[in-house]
């Protein structure tokens, strides 16, 4: 049995280390803009959020991390794109969903065994005035940080963007075999 299948590479090591750093997310025309900052509904919404947050803390849960209960993770990185990571004998493949993002607004950087995927979902400029009853879409910058395994061929990484999905292919290279030195065990005198 291959031990690597039981304990796969930690692709998110660097991202977990950077967890305290937030990426700005912009919510266009939030409730304050729609109703006015002193509107009673805004005050009610804030009080409800405060009560909900304190209730969850009482049960040892965070309102921003429902992952322990199987709920989707709601973090400050609302635009954090979801991704799939797979491998074959010859390559690793990372597919990143970035709907509503233009190809020119996505950038990949490789540094010290770390792949950084950056991008921005820009808000379309509307020329006509309109009233909004509900705004759920978010706009702003996003970032994913992947720690790459040692056998990734950094010089031949390729990326393709199609239909809102960024597919990154990273060929694998053979690692040099480590030399084994046998140490003689002597009987104690």
Secondary structure, 3 states (H helix, E strand, C coil): CCHHHHCCCCCCHHHHHCCCCCCCEECCCCHHHHHCCCCHHHHHHHHHHHHHHHHHHHCCCECCECHHHCCCCCCCCCCCCCEEEEECCCEEEEEEECCCCCHHHEEEEEECCEEEEEEEECCCCCCCCCCCCCCCCCEEEEEEEEECCCCECHHHCEEEEECCEEEEEEEECCCCCCCCCCCCCCCCC
